[in-house]
């Protein structure tokens, strides 16, 4: 066996660390062009991940911007990018198909012209309004800017839109206030001339009354002239109050008697196809301006009559103590109140109209047939007297105006609670 001893081969020595030897071989083998290509790929992947993270952060930041931002292809106007507020306004991203054109989402000629202008290299800023597919009209302030590549060629367009609905509403209210101020100044200037005319009419009526016999048939006509003239004089005071040139002077008065007088006026002035019905509790007194309350009820009666034309109908006026009707109003007053209800059987109103009926200058009547101030003035008068007004109406089912007014405190509670109602009905 001595001649057959085994010795390690010097040509193939056993490595002390096979792994290290393979690693050395690996590094040596990757030192060529393939290694450089692999390193470039790894660096490119790392750069792509970094850019992806940066893109996510930018998109997250843009989603916090309330303005609508979109990037469009300059050639065909298709959407390249749109953030969350854009989707909330024009539809979720899932609702947009690939190649969706920006201008297909709404109607707006000024914005379409702005895109054409930006394609030619000129930016646009301005205000306009657009109409979405859902039919919503949105006023906006926007800008369209062209984006050029390294060669100076316009390849995309950036669109920025800001919803200015609230600002437009504030501007509209401001214009209404300015219009009301101008109207008040005009009314104040006219009130004195109006008073002079009414004074001349009343003076002439008094002179005629002095020259005729007490039992003359003209006497009743003179009484009508004097009564209407007195109301006209009160109306001139209302004009001065509207122009803020005089202070309100309130006195306790009998609301039942005033309503009876209003119903008499309505019976003689409304068309013959309107039936006026009354159910009035006696002895109801409130504190306020009788002329203003008279004007408010007349406005409601005339509006109800107009709503029943041309077919006619029934106008009902009811006055009852509030204790029996506390549940009819959303905010019952703990103090003694009276409920005045004025109803008609006219055409009624839809929800859109109901939301705006108390806005100054809002009217559904044809041009020249209404100023839109009637119900606005009524609401102001009722609120000024410490009351509240609620309206219920449906198309084709008429309208109901419920007015809650505080009863004058020095009146014993039994008055009006125990009194029998006064029924008035007239059909012409």
Secondary structure, 3 states (H helix, E strand, C coil): CHHHCCCCCCCCCCCCCHHHHHHHHHHHHCCCHHHHHHHHHHHHHHHHHHHHHHHHHHHHHHHCCCCEEEEEECCCCEEEEECHHHHHHHCCHHHCCCCCEHHHHEECHHHHHHHHHHHCCCCEEEEEEEEECCCCEEEEEEEEEEEECCCCCEEEEEEEEEECHHHHHHHHHHHHHHHHHHHHHHHHHHHHHHHHHHHHHHHHHHHHHHHCCCCCCHHHHHHHHHHHHHHHHHHHHHHHHHCCCCCCCCEEEEHHHHHHHHHHHHHHHCCCCEEEEEEEECCCEEEECHHHHHHHHHHHHHHHHHHCCCCCEEEEEEEEEHHHHHHHCCCCCCCCEEEEEEEECCCCCCHHHHCCCCCCCCCCCCCCCCCCCHHHHHHHHHHHCCCEEEEEECCCCCEEEEEEEECCCCCCCHHHHCCCEEEEEECC
